[in-house]
Amino acid sequence: QAQFLLILDADINANPILSLDNFLTNFHYNLNEWGAMTASQTIRYYDIWALRSTVVNYDCWKEISKYPQYSNLASKIYIDVHTKPIPKDHNLIPVQSAFGGFAIYQTRYLTNCTYDSSDNESVYGKCEHVSFNECVNRNGGKIFINPAFQNSDGLPT
């Protein structure tokens, strides 16, 4: 059985910067201390929909959809404030869920984990990474954003 599963968004944007050195930073950490490492970006952290943490504990699109007449302002409140770049030398950031366009999972934490975007309460559905990462958490896997694991600039294409 494979020890790791890599999930990659191959069309993250037109400015990929992923390098072997960036990828290998995931293995600078004790394998017993993490279940998943997720990528970061150099200019703009872009994957807020997949992010769940003590600060971002909501579905950004579900929140924005509550304010259709103020969608630009709601987008600034629920997405833009969380897109600041993370310095490459910052410590690992513990989260309940993240993706960032690339994640590496230890397969021992993936028992019964599936991608599921169904959500009867949202026109957008649920971010598939959130349901997958909830399962990783239930299986004892800790999830981190690794600021040195940079895969792109994060700017829209």
C-alpha positions, 0 to 999 in steps of 0.5 A: 500500500502507498504511504502517501496520496498527492492531490494536485489541482493541475490548473491552479493558475498560469504561474506555477512555482512548485519546485522539488525543494518546496515539496520536500519541505513537507518531510522536514517534519516528523511523520508522526506529527502530521496527516496532511500538508497543504500548499501555500502561495507567494502573493495571495493565499487563494483557497479560502473555500477549502480553509477551515480554522479557528479564524475561518470557521465558515463556508465563504460562499454560503456566507456571501450568498446571504448578502446578494445586494452586497456581494462585493463587500461580503467577498472582501469580508469573508474571502479577501481579508484571509488572502494575505501571503504567508511568509515562507519561513512562517511555522506550520499553521494548524487547520481543520481543512485546507488545500491550496491547490496541492496537498500530501496526505498520509494514507494511514489517515484516509480510511473511509475518506471520500470527496463529497460536495453534497450540501442541501443548504447551499447552491454551491454545494460543500467544498469537497476538500472540507468533507475529505479533511473532516474524515482525515481529522476523525481518523486522527490526522492533523492538517497543516498549511506548510508556508514553505510548500509554495505551488503558485503565486495565487493570483487569478488566471 
